[in-house]
Amino acid sequence: MTTEEDRRRQCERIERIVKALAPNARVTFDPNAAWIRFKIVDHPSGTILMPSSGEWKPSELAERSDDWIRRAIGALSGGKIGVRTFQTGQGYQARYGDYDLTVELRDDGWYWSVLDRNTGNVFDSPRREVDSEEAKKAAALSVGTLTGEMTLANNVTLGEVYSRIQWTDL
């Protein structure tokens, strides 16, 4: 028998997976579904990325891996939500003002992301970078722009922002 706790746990898991795949997307669960049914909407534009997941028993989802759920979401969205490659455990992290920066090696290259700790917004790289230094520079450029430091009026360069960031291993 499925408990409400199992359902809640699997819904949180789905939200976590979707946030990693599409940071601006929001998951909406159907409160009238007997089991778990959800849709995924791009929050800023309102575009429906995945109209329906179908209904899933929480126990069925619990038996599946995160990788399986990622692939299912990719397929059910008709490719609108890309399935990312997987992390290797190598990477770097840093803090800069109100932002957390992460650079991770995945099986097809280096990816970066910047998290605004105040709003929870994630700014993710649109493409992979060829090496860790390029990914770090891309993250630094993003945070320099987000903080407003890198404007023509401020005359602050990427090199100056980059030199202030202290990277540590993940």
C-alpha positions in Angstrom: 0.0 0.0 0.0 1.3 3.4 -0.9 1.6 6.0 1.8 1.3 9.7 1.4 5.0 9.9 2.5 6.0 7.7 -0.4 4.1 10.0 -2.8 5.6 13.2 -1.3 9.1 11.7 -1.5 8.7 10.8 -5.2 7.2 14.2 -6.1 10.2 15.9 -4.5 12.5 13.6 -6.4 10.8 14.5 -9.7 11.0 18.2 -8.9 14.8 17.8 -8.2 15.4 15.9 -11.4 13.4 18.5 -13.5 15.2 21.4 -11.9 18.5 19.8 -12.9 17.3 19.3 -16.5 15.4 22.6 -17.0 16.2 25.1 -14.3 13.4 27.5 -15.3 10.7 24.9 -15.5 8.1 24.2 -12.9 6.4 20.9 -12.2 2.7 20.9 -11.5 1.2 17.8 -9.9 -2.4 16.9 -10.5 -4.0 16.8 -7.0 -7.0 14.7 -8.4 -4.8 11.9 -9.8 -5.1 8.6 -8.0 -1.3 8.2 -8.2 1.4 10.7 -9.4 0.6 12.7 -12.6 2.4 15.9 -13.5 3.1 18.4 -16.3 6.1 20.6 -16.8 5.8 24.3 -17.8 8.6 26.7 -18.7 8.0 29.3 -15.9 9.1 32.5 -17.7 7.2 31.9 -20.9 4.4 29.7 -19.8 5.2 27.2 -22.6 4.1 23.6 -21.7 7.2 21.5 -22.1 5.5 18.2 -21.1 1.7 18.1 -21.0 1.3 14.9 -19.0 3.4 12.3 -17.5 0.6 9.7 -17.3 0.0 8.2 -13.9 2.7 6.5 -11.9 2.5 4.6 -8.7 5.0 6.0 -6.2 6.3 2.4 -5.7 7.0 2.1 -9.4 9.0 5.3 -9.4 10.8 4.3 -6.3 12.1 1.2 -8.2 13.4 3.3 -11.1 16.7 5.1 -11.2 17.1 8.9 -11.6 18.6 8.1 -15.0 15.5 6.2 -16.0 13.3 9.1 -14.9 15.5 11.6 -16.8 15.1 9.6 -20.0 11.4 9.2 -19.5 10.9 13.0 -19.0 13.0 13.6 -22.2 10.9 11.2 -24.2 7.5 12.3 -22.8 8.4 16.0 -23.5 9.1 15.1 -27.1 12.7 16.3 -26.7 11.7 19.7 -25.3 13.5 18.9 -22.1 17.1 17.7 -22.9 18.5 14.8 -21.0 21.9 16.0 -19.7 24.9 13.8 -19.5 26.0 12.6 -16.2 28.5 13.9 -13.7 31.9 12.3 -13.2 32.5 13.6 -9.7 35.2 16.0 -10.8 34.6 19.7 -10.6 35.0 23.0 -8.7 32.8 25.3 -6.7 33.0 28.9 -5.4 31.0 31.6 -3.8 30.9 35.2 -5.1 28.6 37.6 -3.3 25.1 36.1 -3.3 26.0 33.5 -5.9 27.2 29.9 -5.8 29.3 28.9 -8.9 29.8 25.2 -9.9 31.9 23.8 -12.7 31.4 20.0 -13.3 33.0 17.5 -15.6 30.3 15.3 -17.3 30.9 12.5 -19.8 30.8 14.9 -22.7 32.6 18.1 -21.4 32.6 20.7 -18.7 29.4 22.5 -17.6 28.9 25.5 -15.4 26.1 26.9 -13.4 25.5 29.9 -11.2 22.9 29.8 -8.4 21.4 33.0 -6.9 21.1 32.1 -3.2 18.5 34.8 -2.6 16.0 33.8 -5.3 17.0 30.2 -6.0 17.3 31.0 -9.7 19.9 28.8 -11.6 21.7 30.2 -14.5 23.1 27.3 -16.5 25.4 27.1 -19.4 23.8 26.8 -22.8 26.5 24.5 -24.0 29.4 22.5 -22.8 32.9 24.0 -22.6 36.1 22.2 -23.8 38.0 22.5 -20.5 37.5 23.5 -16.9 39.2 26.9 -17.3 36.8 27.9 -20.1 33.8 26.8 -17.9 35.1 28.8 -15.0 35.5 31.9 -17.2 31.9 31.4 -18.5 30.6 31.2 -14.9 32.7 34.2 -13.9 31.3 36.2 -16.8 27.7 35.2 -15.8 28.2 36.3 -12.2 30.0 39.5 -13.2 27.0 40.3 -15.4 24.4 39.3 -12.8 26.0 41.4 -10.1 26.2 44.4 -12.4 29.9 44.7 -11.9 30.8 44.1 -15.5 29.3 47.1 -17.2 30.8 49.8 -19.4 30.2 52.4 -16.6 32.1 50.2 -14.0 34.9 49.4 -16.3 35.5 46.0 -14.6 36.9 43.3 -16.7 36.3 39.5 -16.8 39.9 39.1 -15.6 39.2 41.2 -12.5 36.1 39.3 -11.5 37.8 36.0 -12.3 40.8 36.8 -10.1 38.5 37.5 -7.1 36.9 34.0 -7.3 38.5 31.3 -5.1 37.7 27.9 -6.6 37.8 24.7 -4.5 37.4 21.1 -5.5 33.9 19.5 -5.3 
